[in-house]
Amino acid sequence: MDGPLEWVAAIGTIIAASLVAFDLGRRTTAWGFVLFCLVSALWIGIGLTSDAMPIAAMNLILLLINAWGVWQYWFHPKNRKAKD
């Protein structure tokens, strides 16, 4: 697990965490959750193909949590008016 896909997933995870943690506004945070979803899907694929089930299982749960974050920040009716 030291190939280019793992590096893309790792760097994407760092960027996504930064977008969420820096709290630069609702839109930026929402994009952080979208990026988290993408890299979680990538980590799931990496885990399944590298026989690393703990990585795949963890990222399946994280994908669901981050998809909920996308819903909350972009699509939930109570938050639609609060967009940046």
Gaussian input, Z-matrix of N, CA and C with variables (Angstrom, degrees):
# hf/3-21g

backbone

0 1
 N
 C     1     B1
 C     2     B2     1     A1
 N     3     B3     2     A2     1     D1
 C     4     B4     3     A3     2     D2
 C     5     B5     4     A4     3     D3
 N     6     B6     5     A5     4     D4
 C     7     B7     6     A6     5     D5
 C     8     B8     7     A7     6     D6
 N     9     B9     8     A8     7     D7
 C    10    B10     9     A9     8     D8
 C    11    B11    10    A10     9     D9
 N    12    B12    11    A11    10    D10
 C    13    B13    12    A12    11    D11
 C    14    B14    13    A13    12    D12
 N    15    B15    14    A14    13    D13
 C    16    B16    15    A15    14    D14
 C    17    B17    16    A16    15    D15
 N    18    B18    17    A17    16    D16
 C    19    B19    18    A18    17    D17
 C    20    B20    19    A19    18    D18
 N    21    B21    20    A20    19    D19
 C    22    B22    21    A21    20    D20
 C    23    B23    22    A22    21    D21
 N    24    B24    23    A23    22    D22
 C    25    B25    24    A24    23    D23
 C    26    B26    25    A25    24    D24
 N    27    B27    26    A26    25    D25
 C    28    B28    27    A27    26    D26
 C    29    B29    28    A28    27    D27
 N    30    B30    29    A29    28    D28
 C    31    B31    30    A30    29    D29
 C    32    B32    31    A31    30    D30
 N    33    B33    32    A32    31    D31
 C    34    B34    33    A33    32    D32
 C    35    B35    34    A34    33    D33
 N    36    B36    35    A35    34    D34
 C    37    B37    36    A36    35    D35
 C    38    B38    37    A37    36    D36
 N    39    B39    38    A38    37    D37
 C    40    B40    39    A39    38    D38
 C    41    B41    40    A40    39    D39
 N    42    B42    41    A41    40    D40
 C    43    B43    42    A42    41    D41
 C    44    B44    43    A43    42    D42
 N    45    B45    44    A44    43    D43
 C    46    B46    45    A45    44    D44
 C    47    B47    46    A46    45    D45
 N    48    B48    47    A47    46    D46
 C    49    B49    48    A48    47    D47
 C    50    B50    49    A49    48    D48
 N    51    B51    50    A50    49    D49
 C    52    B52    51    A51    50    D50
 C    53    B53    52    A52    51    D51
 N    54    B54    53    A53    52    D52
 C    55    B55    54    A54    53    D53
 C    56    B56    55    A55    54    D54
 N    57    B57    56    A56    55    D55
 C    58    B58    57    A57    56    D56
 C    59    B59    58    A58    57    D57
 N    60    B60    59    A59    58    D58
 C    61    B61    60    A60    59    D59
 C    62    B62    61    A61    60    D60
 N    63    B63    62    A62    61    D61
 C    64    B64    63    A63    62    D62
 C    65    B65    64    A64    63    D63
 N    66    B66    65    A65    64    D64
 C    67    B67    66    A66    65    D65
 C    68    B68    67    A67    66    D66
 N    69    B69    68    A68    67    D67
 C    70    B70    69    A69    68    D68
 C    71    B71    70    A70    69    D69
 N    72    B72    71    A71    70    D70
 C    73    B73    72    A72    71    D71
 C    74    B74    73    A73    72    D72
 N    75    B75    74    A74    73    D73
 C    76    B76    75    A75    74    D74
 C    77    B77    76    A76    75    D75
 N    78    B78    77    A77    76    D76
 C    79    B79    78    A78    77    D77
 C    80    B80    79    A79    78    D78
 N    81    B81    80    A80    79    D79
 C    82    B82    81    A81    80    D80
 C    83    B83    82    A82    81    D81
 N    84    B84    83    A83    82    D82
 C    85    B85    84    A84    83    D83
 C    86    B86    85    A85    84    D84
 N    87    B87    86    A86    85    D85
 C    88    B88    87    A87    86    D86
 C    89    B89    88    A88    87    D87
 N    90    B90    89    A89    88    D88
 C    91    B91    90    A90    89    D89
 C    92    B92    91    A91    90    D90
 N    93    B93    92    A92    91    D91
 C    94    B94    93    A93    92    D92
 C    95    B95    94    A94    93    D93
 N    96    B96    95    A95    94    D94
 C    97    B97    96    A96    95    D95
 C    98    B98    97    A97    96    D96
 N    99    B99    98    A98    97    D97
 C   100   B100    99    A99    98    D98
 C   101   B101   100   A100    99    D99
 N   102   B102   101   A101   100   D100
 C   103   B103   102   A102   101   D101
 C   104   B104   103   A103   102   D102
 N   105   B105   104   A104   103   D103
 C   106   B106   105   A105   104   D104
 C   107   B107   106   A106   105   D105
 N   108   B108   107   A107   106   D106
 C   109   B109   108   A108   107   D107
 C   110   B110   109   A109   108   D108
 N   111   B111   110   A110   109   D109
 C   112   B112   111   A111   110   D110
 C   113   B113   112   A112   111   D111
 N   114   B114   113   A113   112   D112
 C   115   B115   114   A114   113   D113
 C   116   B116   115   A115   114   D114
 N   117   B117   116   A116   115   D115
 C   118   B118   117   A117   116   D116
 C   119   B119   118   A118   117   D117
 N   120   B120   119   A119   118   D118
 C   121   B121   120   A120   119   D119
 C   122   B122   121   A121   120   D120
 N   123   B123   122   A122   121   D121
 C   124   B124   123   A123   122   D122
 C   125   B125   124   A124   123   D123
 N   126   B126   125   A125   124   D124
 C   127   B127   126   A126   125   D125
 C   128   B128   127   A127   126   D126
 N   129   B129   128   A128   127   D127
 C   130   B130   129   A129   128   D128
 C   131   B131   130   A130   129   D129
 N   132   B132   131   A131   130   D130
 C   133   B133   132   A132   131   D131
 C   134   B134   133   A133   132   D132
 N   135   B135   134   A134   133   D133
 C   136   B136   135   A135   134   D134
 C   137   B137   136   A136   135   D135
 N   138   B138   137   A137   136   D136
 C   139   B139   138   A138   137   D137
 C   140   B140   139   A139   138   D138
 N   141   B141   140   A140   139   D139
 C   142   B142   141   A141   140   D140
 C   143   B143   142   A142   141   D141
 N   144   B144   143   A143   142   D142
 C   145   B145   144   A144   143   D143
 C   146   B146   145   A145   144   D144
 N   147   B147   146   A146   145   D145
 C   148   B148   147   A147   146   D146
 C   149   B149   148   A148   147   D147
 N   150   B150   149   A149   148   D148
 C   151   B151   150   A150   149   D149
 C   152   B152   151   A151   150   D150
 N   153   B153   152   A152   151   D151
 C   154   B154   153   A153   152   D152
 C   155   B155   154   A154   153   D153
 N   156   B156   155   A155   154   D154
 C   157   B157   156   A156   155   D155
 C   158   B158   157   A157   156   D156
 N   159   B159   158   A158   157   D157
 C   160   B160   159   A159   158   D158
 C   161   B161   160   A160   159   D159
 N   162   B162   161   A161   160   D160
 C   163   B163   162   A162   161   D161
 C   164   B164   163   A163   162   D162
 N   165   B165   164   A164   163   D163
 C   166   B166   165   A165   164   D164
 C   167   B167   166   A166   165   D165
 N   168   B168   167   A167   166   D166
 C   169   B169   168   A168   167   D167
 C   170   B170   169   A169   168   D168
 N   171   B171   170   A170   169   D169
 C   172   B172   171   A171   170   D170
 C   173   B173   172   A172   171   D171
 N   174   B174   173   A173   172   D172
 C   175   B175   174   A174   173   D173
 C   176   B176   175   A175   174   D174
 N   177   B177   176   A176   175   D175
 C   178   B178   177   A177   176   D176
 C   179   B179   178   A178   177   D177
 N   180   B180   179   A179   178   D178
 C   181   B181   180   A180   179   D179
 C   182   B182   181   A181   180   D180
 N   183   B183   182   A182   181   D181
 C   184   B184   183   A183   182   D182
 C   185   B185   184   A184   183   D183
 N   186   B186   185   A185   184   D184
 C   187   B187   186   A186   185   D185
 C   188   B188   187   A187   186   D186
 N   189   B189   188   A188   187   D187
 C   190   B190   189   A189   188   D188
 C   191   B191   190   A190   189   D189
 N   192   B192   191   A191   190   D190
 C   193   B193   192   A192   191   D191
 C   194   B194   193   A193   192   D192
 N   195   B195   194   A194   193   D193
 C   196   B196   195   A195   194   D194
 C   197   B197   196   A196   195   D195
 N   198   B198   197   A197   196   D196
 C   199   B199   198   A198   197   D197
 C   200   B200   199   A199   198   D198
 N   201   B201   200   A200   199   D199
 C   202   B202   201   A201   200   D200
 C   203   B203   202   A202   201   D201
 N   204   B204   203   A203   202   D202
 C   205   B205   204   A204   203   D203
 C   206   B206   205   A205   204   D204
 N   207   B207   206   A206   205   D205
 C   208   B208   207   A207   206   D206
 C   209   B209   208   A208   207   D207
 N   210   B210   209   A209   208   D208
 C   211   B211   210   A210   209   D209
 C   212   B212   211   A211   210   D210
 N   213   B213   212   A212   211   D211
 C   214   B214   213   A213   212   D212
 C   215   B215   214   A214   213   D213
 N   216   B216   215   A215   214   D214
 C   217   B217   216   A216   215   D215
 C   218   B218   217   A217   216   D216
 N   219   B219   218   A218   217   D217
 C   220   B220   219   A219   218   D218
 C   221   B221   220   A220   219   D219
 N   222   B222   221   A221   220   D220
 C   223   B223   222   A222   221   D221
 C   224   B224   223   A223   222   D222
 N   225   B225   224   A224   223   D223
 C   226   B226   225   A225   224   D224
 C   227   B227   226   A226   225   D225
 N   228   B228   227   A227   226   D226
 C   229   B229   228   A228   227   D227
 C   230   B230   229   A229   228   D228
 N   231   B231   230   A230   229   D229
 C   232   B232   231   A231   230   D230
 C   233   B233   232   A232   231   D231
 N   234   B234   233   A233   232   D232
 C   235   B235   234   A234   233   D233
 C   236   B236   235   A235   234   D234
 N   237   B237   236   A236   235   D235
 C   238   B238   237   A237   236   D236
 C   239   B239   238   A238   237   D237
 N   240   B240   239   A239   238   D238
 C   241   B241   240   A240   239   D239
 C   242   B242   241   A241   240   D240
 N   243   B243   242   A242   241   D241
 C   244   B244   243   A243   242   D242
 C   245   B245   244   A244   243   D243
 N   246   B246   245   A245   244   D244
 C   247   B247   246   A246   245   D245
 C   248   B248   247   A247   246   D246
 N   249   B249   248   A248   247   D247
 C   250   B250   249   A249   248   D248
 C   251   B251   250   A250   249   D249

   B1=1.4483
   B2=1.5223
   B3=1.3020
   B4=1.4565
   B5=1.5258
   B6=1.3224
   B7=1.4546
   B8=1.5155
   B9=1.3143
   B10=1.4595
   B11=1.5313
   B12=1.3342
   B13=1.4691
   B14=1.5223
   B15=1.3129
   B16=1.4604
   B17=1.5253
   B18=1.3372
   B19=1.4661
   B20=1.5285
   B21=1.3175
   B22=1.4721
   B23=1.5236
   B24=1.3299
   B25=1.4630
   B26=1.5286
   B27=1.3214
   B28=1.4640
   B29=1.5274
   B30=1.3140
   B31=1.4702
   B32=1.5232
   B33=1.3265
   B34=1.4650
   B35=1.5157
   B36=1.3276
   B37=1.4628
   B38=1.5249
   B39=1.3142
   B40=1.4692
   B41=1.5267
   B42=1.3104
   B43=1.4736
   B44=1.5216
   B45=1.3335
   B46=1.4665
   B47=1.5247
   B48=1.3244
   B49=1.4634
   B50=1.5228
   B51=1.3186
   B52=1.4659
   B53=1.5203
   B54=1.3292
   B55=1.4677
   B56=1.5228
   B57=1.3204
   B58=1.4631
   B59=1.5273
   B60=1.3179
   B61=1.4625
   B62=1.5220
   B63=1.3286
   B64=1.4622
   B65=1.5207
   B66=1.3312
   B67=1.4683
   B68=1.5340
   B69=1.3259
   B70=1.4615
   B71=1.5303
   B72=1.3046
   B73=1.4571
   B74=1.5192
   B75=1.3198
   B76=1.4610
   B77=1.5220
   B78=1.3092
   B79=1.4686
   B80=1.5307
   B81=1.3143
   B82=1.4630
   B83=1.5242
   B84=1.3225
   B85=1.4590
   B86=1.5195
   B87=1.3298
   B88=1.4696
   B89=1.5239
   B90=1.3302
   B91=1.4688
   B92=1.5275
   B93=1.3302
   B94=1.4646
   B95=1.5202
   B96=1.3323
   B97=1.4648
   B98=1.5272
   B99=1.3221
   B100=1.4692
   B101=1.5286
   B102=1.3271
   B103=1.4616
   B104=1.5247
   B105=1.3365
   B106=1.4599
   B107=1.5269
   B108=1.3299
   B109=1.4731
   B110=1.5267
   B111=1.3143
   B112=1.4676
   B113=1.5289
   B114=1.3245
   B115=1.4641
   B116=1.5260
   B117=1.3254
   B118=1.4650
   B119=1.5194
   B120=1.3351
   B121=1.4667
   B122=1.5292
   B123=1.3223
   B124=1.4642
   B125=1.5262
   B126=1.3386
   B127=1.4655
   B128=1.5249
   B129=1.3246
   B130=1.4634
   B131=1.5242
   B132=1.3199
   B133=1.4631
   B134=1.5168
   B135=1.3236
   B136=1.4684
   B137=1.5285
   B138=1.3268
   B139=1.4627
   B140=1.5140
   B141=1.3257
   B142=1.4648
   B143=1.5214
   B144=1.3231
   B145=1.4689
   B146=1.5232
   B147=1.3269
   B148=1.4678
   B149=1.5195
   B150=1.3258
   B151=1.4612
   B152=1.5273
   B153=1.3237
   B154=1.4649
   B155=1.5304
   B156=1.3263
   B157=1.4602
   B158=1.5317
   B159=1.3363
   B160=1.4656
   B161=1.5330
   B162=1.3291
   B163=1.4712
   B164=1.5238
   B165=1.3339
   B166=1.4606
   B167=1.5217
   B168=1.3275
   B169=1.4651
   B170=1.5270
   B171=1.3328
   B172=1.4608
   B173=1.5263
   B174=1.3087
   B175=1.4560
   B176=1.5189
   B177=1.3215
   B178=1.4622
   B179=1.5263
   B180=1.3338
   B181=1.4685
   B182=1.5260
   B183=1.3256
   B184=1.4638
   B185=1.5258
   B186=1.3238
   B187=1.4620
   B188=1.5230
   B189=1.3279
   B190=1.4658
   B191=1.5281
   B192=1.3258
   B193=1.4672
   B194=1.5283
   B195=1.3121
   B196=1.4614
   B197=1.5213
   B198=1.3306
   B199=1.4685
   B200=1.5261
   B201=1.3240
   B202=1.4667
   B203=1.5343
   B204=1.3137
   B205=1.4641
   B206=1.5163
   B207=1.3323
   B208=1.4712
   B209=1.5206
   B210=1.3246
   B211=1.4757
   B212=1.5286
   B213=1.3268
   B214=1.4595
   B215=1.5255
   B216=1.3139
   B217=1.4591
   B218=1.5158
   B219=1.3463
   B220=1.4625
   B221=1.5155
   B222=1.3193
   B223=1.4564
   B224=1.5168
   B225=1.3021
   B226=1.4598
   B227=1.5262
   B228=1.3373
   B229=1.4792
   B230=1.5261
   B231=1.3245
   B232=1.4720
   B233=1.5266
   B234=1.3282
   B235=1.4605
   B236=1.5221
   B237=1.3001
   B238=1.4681
   B239=1.5230
   B240=1.3221
   B241=1.4633
   B242=1.5219
   B243=1.3328
   B244=1.4655
   B245=1.5204
   B246=1.3173
   B247=1.4706
   B248=1.5219
   B249=1.3279
   B250=1.4834
   B251=1.5096
   A1=110.47
   A2=116.14
   A3=119.88
   A4=110.13
   A5=115.77
   A6=120.30
   A7=112.27
   A8=117.13
   A9=121.14
   A10=113.59
   A11=117.99
   A12=119.08
   A13=111.60
   A14=116.21
   A15=119.43
   A16=111.25
   A17=116.48
   A18=120.13
   A19=110.85
   A20=117.39
   A21=120.76
   A22=109.52
   A23=116.66
   A24=120.46
   A25=111.33
   A26=117.17
   A27=120.58
   A28=111.45
   A29=116.88
   A30=120.37
   A31=110.34
   A32=117.16
   A33=120.58
   A34=112.00
   A35=116.52
   A36=120.66
   A37=110.79
   A38=117.16
   A39=121.15
   A40=110.49
   A41=117.35
   A42=120.88
   A43=110.17
   A44=117.08
   A45=120.43
   A46=111.07
   A47=116.85
   A48=120.12
   A49=111.11
   A50=116.75
   A51=120.61
   A52=111.16
   A53=117.29
   A54=120.54
   A55=111.24
   A56=116.77
   A57=120.15
   A58=110.48
   A59=117.74
   A60=121.46
   A61=113.66
   A62=117.65
   A63=119.62
   A64=112.82
   A65=117.52
   A66=122.48
   A67=111.17
   A68=115.58
   A69=122.00
   A70=112.97
   A71=116.94
   A72=121.56
   A73=110.56
   A74=115.16
   A75=120.69
   A76=112.40
   A77=117.19
   A78=119.71
   A79=111.21
   A80=116.81
   A81=120.60
   A82=110.88
   A83=116.66
   A84=120.21
   A85=110.83
   A86=116.66
   A87=120.28
   A88=110.86
   A89=117.06
   A90=119.98
   A91=110.95
   A92=116.61
   A93=119.94
   A94=111.48
   A95=116.22
   A96=119.82
   A97=111.55
   A98=117.42
   A99=120.30
   A100=109.69
   A101=116.32
   A102=119.90
   A103=110.78
   A104=117.00
   A105=120.22
   A106=110.83
   A107=117.46
   A108=120.84
   A109=110.76
   A110=116.41
   A111=119.68
   A112=111.94
   A113=116.47
   A114=117.93
   A115=111.36
   A116=118.14
   A117=119.46
   A118=110.45
   A119=116.42
   A120=119.80
   A121=110.21
   A122=116.22
   A123=119.98
   A124=110.88
   A125=116.69
   A126=120.07
   A127=111.44
   A128=117.20
   A129=119.92
   A130=109.54
   A131=116.28
   A132=119.94
   A133=112.40
   A134=116.18
   A135=120.54
   A136=110.11
   A137=116.12
   A138=119.67
   A139=112.88
   A140=116.47
   A141=119.98
   A142=112.14
   A143=116.95
   A144=119.49
   A145=113.11
   A146=117.32
   A147=120.91
   A148=112.06
   A149=116.84
   A150=121.41
   A151=110.91
   A152=115.78
   A153=122.36
   A154=108.09
   A155=115.67
   A156=120.84
   A157=114.00
   A158=120.58
   A159=118.33
   A160=112.60
   A161=117.51
   A162=121.13
   A163=109.89
   A164=116.52
   A165=120.70
   A166=110.82
   A167=117.75
   A168=121.53
   A169=111.15
   A170=116.50
   A171=120.25
   A172=110.49
   A173=116.81
   A174=119.64
   A175=112.93
   A176=118.37
   A177=119.90
   A178=109.72
   A179=116.60
   A180=120.63
   A181=110.17
   A182=117.55
   A183=120.69
   A184=111.64
   A185=117.28
   A186=120.56
   A187=110.45
   A188=117.29
   A189=120.61
   A190=111.32
   A191=116.72
   A192=120.81
   A193=110.54
   A194=117.27
   A195=120.48
   A196=112.00
   A197=117.47
   A198=119.91
   A199=109.73
   A200=116.59
   A201=120.54
   A202=109.73
   A203=117.54
   A204=120.94
   A205=111.84
   A206=117.52
   A207=120.73
   A208=109.32
   A209=116.72
   A210=120.87
   A211=109.96
   A212=116.76
   A213=120.60
   A214=112.19
   A215=117.39
   A216=119.77
   A217=114.11
   A218=118.57
   A219=118.85
   A220=114.67
   A221=117.17
   A222=117.97
   A223=115.45
   A224=119.30
   A225=120.68
   A226=109.34
   A227=117.17
   A228=120.17
   A229=114.14
   A230=118.31
   A231=119.01
   A232=112.38
   A233=117.47
   A234=120.73
   A235=113.62
   A236=118.13
   A237=120.10
   A238=111.99
   A239=117.80
   A240=121.15
   A241=111.80
   A242=117.26
   A243=120.95
   A244=112.81
   A245=117.44
   A246=120.00
   A247=110.92
   A248=114.86
   A249=119.89
   A250=110.69
   D1=60.96
   D2=179.72
   D3=-141.65
   D4=35.63
   D5=-178.28
   D6=-97.34
   D7=-176.36
   D8=-178.21
   D9=-64.79
   D10=-34.21
   D11=178.49
   D12=-65.13
   D13=-38.55
   D14=177.88
   D15=-64.03
   D16=-38.29
   D17=177.87
   D18=-67.40
   D19=-41.06
   D20=177.27
   D21=-61.72
   D22=-45.42
   D23=179.79
   D24=-63.84
   D25=-41.69
   D26=-179.55
   D27=-65.61
   D28=-46.39
   D29=179.74
   D30=-66.44
   D31=-39.81
   D32=176.53
   D33=-61.40
   D34=-38.61
   D35=178.02
   D36=-65.11
   D37=-41.35
   D38=178.39
   D39=-63.74
   D40=-43.87
   D41=179.37
   D42=-64.39
   D43=-44.45
   D44=-179.95
   D45=-61.65
   D46=-44.46
   D47=178.61
   D48=-61.82
   D49=-38.17
   D50=178.34
   D51=-65.61
   D52=-43.00
   D53=179.83
   D54=-61.14
   D55=-38.57
   D56=179.59
   D57=-75.69
   D58=-44.44
   D59=-173.70
   D60=-70.09
   D61=-34.72
   D62=-177.21
   D63=-74.23
   D64=-11.89
   D65=175.13
   D66=49.76
   D67=59.26
   D68=-177.85
   D69=-89.58
   D70=13.16
   D71=-179.77
   D72=123.64
   D73=163.76
   D74=-175.59
   D75=-61.71
   D76=-42.63
   D77=-177.37
   D78=-64.91
   D79=-43.86
   D80=179.30
   D81=-64.94
   D82=-41.93
   D83=177.13
   D84=-62.59
   D85=-41.19
   D86=177.82
   D87=-60.91
   D88=-42.41
   D89=177.35
   D90=-64.34
   D91=-33.40
   D92=174.78
   D93=-61.18
   D94=-42.65
   D95=177.54
   D96=-66.55
   D97=-37.17
   D98=176.88
   D99=-62.42
   D100=-45.87
   D101=178.89
   D102=-63.36
   D103=-40.05
   D104=175.40
   D105=-57.48
   D106=-41.88
   D107=178.45
   D108=-61.94
   D109=-44.58
   D110=-179.24
   D111=-63.28
   D112=-46.20
   D113=-178.29
   D114=-72.95
   D115=-29.40
   D116=174.39
   D117=-63.32
   D118=-42.59
   D119=177.06
   D120=-62.30
   D121=-39.60
   D122=177.56
   D123=-64.18
   D124=-43.36
   D125=178.56
   D126=-64.07
   D127=-35.84
   D128=177.25
   D129=-61.41
   D130=-47.63
   D131=177.99
   D132=-60.16
   D133=-42.74
   D134=178.82
   D135=-63.09
   D136=-44.65
   D137=-179.51
   D138=-62.96
   D139=-40.72
   D140=-179.32
   D141=-69.49
   D142=-37.65
   D143=-178.15
   D144=-83.74
   D145=-15.45
   D146=-179.34
   D147=-105.75
   D148=11.03
   D149=-178.26
   D150=56.43
   D151=42.52
   D152=178.32
   D153=-119.77
   D154=71.08
   D155=-175.61
   D156=-60.12
   D157=-35.77
   D158=177.34
   D159=-59.01
   D160=-39.17
   D161=177.51
   D162=-64.90
   D163=-44.22
   D164=-179.61
   D165=-64.61
   D166=-45.11
   D167=-178.54
   D168=-64.92
   D169=-45.28
   D170=179.49
   D171=-59.82
   D172=-44.15
   D173=-177.09
   D174=-74.87
   D175=-22.75
   D176=171.58
   D177=-64.34
   D178=-44.67
   D179=177.00
   D180=-65.24
   D181=-43.95
   D182=178.66
   D183=-63.17
   D184=-35.54
   D185=176.71
   D186=-61.16
   D187=-43.53
   D188=178.17
   D189=-64.30
   D190=-43.30
   D191=179.02
   D192=-63.37
   D193=-44.32
   D194=-178.55
   D195=-71.52
   D196=-32.47
   D197=173.68
   D198=-63.35
   D199=-37.04
   D200=174.83
   D201=-63.21
   D202=-39.32
   D203=176.45
   D204=-62.49
   D205=-41.77
   D206=175.97
   D207=-60.15
   D208=-45.27
   D209=179.21
   D210=-59.05
   D211=-47.30
   D212=-176.99
   D213=-64.15
   D214=-41.00
   D215=-174.50
   D216=-85.27
   D217=-24.22
   D218=-175.80
   D219=-116.55
   D220=-33.76
   D221=-167.81
   D222=-115.99
   D223=-17.58
   D224=-177.90
   D225=-65.67
   D226=130.34
   D227=-175.40
   D228=-56.17
   D229=-37.04
   D230=-177.66
   D231=-68.52
   D232=-20.26
   D233=-177.68
   D234=-104.67
   D235=-4.69
   D236=-177.02
   D237=-62.50
   D238=-34.00
   D239=-178.86
   D240=-79.87
   D241=-16.48
   D242=-177.16
   D243=-91.45
   D244=7.50
   D245=-179.37
   D246=-61.98
   D247=154.22
   D248=176.53
   D249=-67.50

